[in-house]
């Protein structure tokens, strides 16, 4: 046997063992599993609480925006952690690179804060207001008037 074939044997044994384990678990669950069905079998069940109402709810787009921001900044945390692990090996070049990286993150966060992307209340985006100010004949957005004067 050559070296390449000899080094692939552990991988082959691992793949066969995983497939055998999966087939065994599926076969045992089919043999030992419950055969009778009743009304409660097909009902959705979450943490011991029965579902009430429709599962289709309307979620605000701001929720997804905040979730995306969280994922983005969470991934940046992973990059900063990797830099911290290799801190001594990277020397000044690594320090300058991570400083530029953090500066770009800070600029992006300030931009999001100033544009109103992180506000959950009434939206007043600065880009819309500036565009309407530069075009005086553009239709103005209709804002609901309160009954109080």
Secondary structure as GFF3:
##gff-version 3
##sequence-region A 1 149
A	DSSP	alpha_helix	3	32	.	.	.	ID=ss1
A	DSSP	three_ten_helix	39	42	.	.	.	ID=ss2
A	DSSP	beta_strand	45	46	.	.	.	ID=ss3
A	DSSP	beta_strand	49	50	.	.	.	ID=ss4
A	DSSP	alpha_helix	61	85	.	.	.	ID=ss5
A	DSSP	alpha_helix	87	115	.	.	.	ID=ss6
A	DSSP	alpha_helix	126	134	.	.	.	ID=ss7
###
